Amino acid sequence: MNEQQYVMPITSKGQVTIPAAVRQLLGLKKSGKVAFRVKGGAVTVEPVQATLQAAYGAVTPLSRPEDFERISEIVQEEQALRAVQRGA
């Protein structure tokens, strides 16, 4: 395995810049997220993929139970409105 080492400074706020080569290797984009895994005396950094499943429960619905038929209607109305606005 070809091992690379990058030594980066830590700011007064505890921040570290992830080197461009590492960001590219991990496929990290601006505003992306990483997970730090600590095992023994080692830390690994892994990209976090944003998924709908991972976001489940992150937002509290305005009402319960959710009215999925109404939500579907709202989505269809929004899509129709955007289609009309694009055509204008």
C-alpha atoms as a printed R data frame, in Angstrom:
   type eleno elety resid chain resno       x      y       z
1  ATOM     1    CA   MET     A     1   0.000  0.000   0.000
2  ATOM     2    CA   ASN     A     2   1.380  3.407  -0.996
3  ATOM     3    CA   GLU     A     3   1.080  5.487   2.157
4  ATOM     4    CA   GLN     A     4   0.906  9.282   2.044
5  ATOM     5    CA   GLN     A     5   1.263 11.551   5.045
6  ATOM     6    CA   TYR     A     6  -0.019 15.120   5.305
7  ATOM     7    CA   VAL     A     7   0.897 17.284   8.280
8  ATOM     8    CA   MET     A     8  -1.529 20.151   8.781
9  ATOM     9    CA   PRO     A     9  -1.677 22.880  11.458
10 ATOM    10    CA   ILE     A    10  -4.514 23.060  13.978
11 ATOM    11    CA   THR     A    11  -6.084 26.512  14.387
12 ATOM    12    CA   SER     A    12  -6.877 28.111  17.742
13 ATOM    13    CA   LYS     A    13 -10.471 26.925  17.208
14 ATOM    14    CA   GLY     A    14  -9.352 23.310  16.746
15 ATOM    15    CA   GLN     A    15  -9.941 23.344  12.992
16 ATOM    16    CA   VAL     A    16  -7.828 21.480  10.467
17 ATOM    17    CA   THR     A    17  -7.897 21.893   6.691
18 ATOM    18    CA   ILE     A    18  -8.326 18.618   4.826
19 ATOM    19    CA   PRO     A    19  -5.653 18.631   2.103
20 ATOM    20    CA   ALA     A    20  -6.934 18.916  -1.474
21 ATOM    21    CA   ALA     A    21  -5.470 15.526  -2.415
22 ATOM    22    CA   VAL     A    22  -7.366 13.861   0.449
23 ATOM    23    CA   ARG     A    23 -10.619 15.674  -0.405
24 ATOM    24    CA   GLN     A    24 -10.255 14.515  -3.990
25 ATOM    25    CA   LEU     A    25  -9.474 10.939  -2.942
26 ATOM    26    CA   LEU     A    26 -12.560 10.824  -0.693
27 ATOM    27    CA   GLY     A    27 -14.779 12.603  -3.222
28 ATOM    28    CA   LEU     A    28 -15.561 15.400  -0.776
29 ATOM    29    CA   LYS     A    29 -17.392 18.457  -2.073
30 ATOM    30    CA   LYS     A    30 -17.938 21.896  -0.560
31 ATOM    31    CA   SER     A    31 -20.401 21.644   2.350
32 ATOM    32    CA   GLY     A    32 -19.870 17.885   2.463
33 ATOM    33    CA   LYS     A    33 -19.554 15.987   5.716
34 ATOM    34    CA   VAL     A    34 -16.999 13.600   7.122
35 ATOM    35    CA   ALA     A    35 -17.130 11.113   9.964
36 ATOM    36    CA   PHE     A    36 -14.244 10.682  12.385
37 ATOM    37    CA   ARG     A    37 -13.868  7.138  13.705
38 ATOM    38    CA   VAL     A    38 -11.689  6.642  16.765
39 ATOM    39    CA   LYS     A    39 -10.365  3.146  17.485
40 ATOM    40    CA   GLY     A    40  -7.554  2.693  19.927
41 ATOM    41    CA   GLY     A    41  -5.026  5.407  19.225
42 ATOM    42    CA   ALA     A    42  -5.987  5.855  15.563
43 ATOM    43    CA   VAL     A    43  -8.496  8.139  13.857
44 ATOM    44    CA   THR     A    44  -9.891  7.569  10.384
45 ATOM    45    CA   VAL     A    45 -11.818 10.085   8.293
46 ATOM    46    CA   GLU     A    46 -14.603  8.851   6.018
47 ATOM    47    CA   PRO     A    47 -17.021 10.714   3.755
48 ATOM    48    CA   VAL     A    48 -20.656 10.786   4.878
49 ATOM    49    CA   GLN     A    49 -23.119 10.242   2.073
50 ATOM    50    CA   ALA     A    50 -26.293 12.310   2.386
51 ATOM    51    CA   THR     A    51 -29.273 10.027   1.947
52 ATOM    52    CA   LEU     A    52 -32.971 10.428   2.493
53 ATOM    53    CA   GLN     A    53 -32.827  7.548   4.956
54 ATOM    54    CA   ALA     A    54 -30.088  9.282   6.972
55 ATOM    55    CA   ALA     A    55 -32.185 12.457   7.123
56 ATOM    56    CA   TYR     A    56 -35.297 10.614   8.343
57 ATOM    57    CA   GLY     A    57 -36.578 12.217  11.512
58 ATOM    58    CA   ALA     A    58 -34.379 15.303  11.169
59 ATOM    59    CA   VAL     A    59 -37.411 17.544  10.678
60 ATOM    60    CA   THR     A    60 -40.489 17.471  12.881
61 ATOM    61    CA   PRO     A    61 -43.673 17.404  10.773
62 ATOM    62    CA   LEU     A    62 -46.120 20.253  11.266
63 ATOM    63    CA   SER     A    63 -48.893 17.773  12.006
64 ATOM    64    CA   ARG     A    64 -49.165 14.080  12.805
65 ATOM    65    CA   PRO     A    65 -50.090 11.782  11.272
66 ATOM    66    CA   GLU     A    66 -48.767 13.123   7.995
67 ATOM    67    CA   ASP     A    67 -51.352 13.512   5.251
68 ATOM    68    CA   PHE     A    68 -49.439 11.911   2.384
69 ATOM    69    CA   GLU     A    69 -52.217 12.574  -0.112
70 ATOM    70    CA   ARG     A    70 -52.077 16.309   0.688
71 ATOM    71    CA   ILE     A    71 -48.280 16.275   0.535
72 ATOM    72    CA   SER     A    72 -48.486 14.653  -2.912
73 ATOM    73    CA   GLU     A    73 -50.950 17.342  -4.041
74 ATOM    74    CA   ILE     A    74 -48.642 20.113  -2.820
75 ATOM    75    CA   VAL     A    75 -45.673 18.568  -4.651
76 ATOM    76    CA   GLN     A    76 -47.670 18.290  -7.872
77 ATOM    77    CA   GLU     A    77 -48.839 21.903  -7.546
78 ATOM    78    CA   GLU     A    78 -45.251 23.096  -6.964
79 ATOM    79    CA   GLN     A    79 -43.960 21.113  -9.945
80 ATOM    80    CA   ALA     A    80 -46.709 22.517 -12.184
81 ATOM    81    CA   LEU     A    81 -45.985 26.064 -10.994
82 ATOM    82    CA   ARG     A    82 -42.248 25.661 -11.672
83 ATOM    83    CA   ALA     A    83 -42.939 24.202 -15.123
84 ATOM    84    CA   VAL     A    84 -45.141 27.210 -15.965
85 ATOM    85    CA   GLN     A    85 -42.505 29.634 -14.649
86 ATOM    86    CA   ARG     A    86 -39.761 27.974 -16.732
87 ATOM    87    CA   GLY     A    87 -41.917 28.257 -19.841
88 ATOM    88    CA   ALA     A    88 -42.661 31.942 -19.266
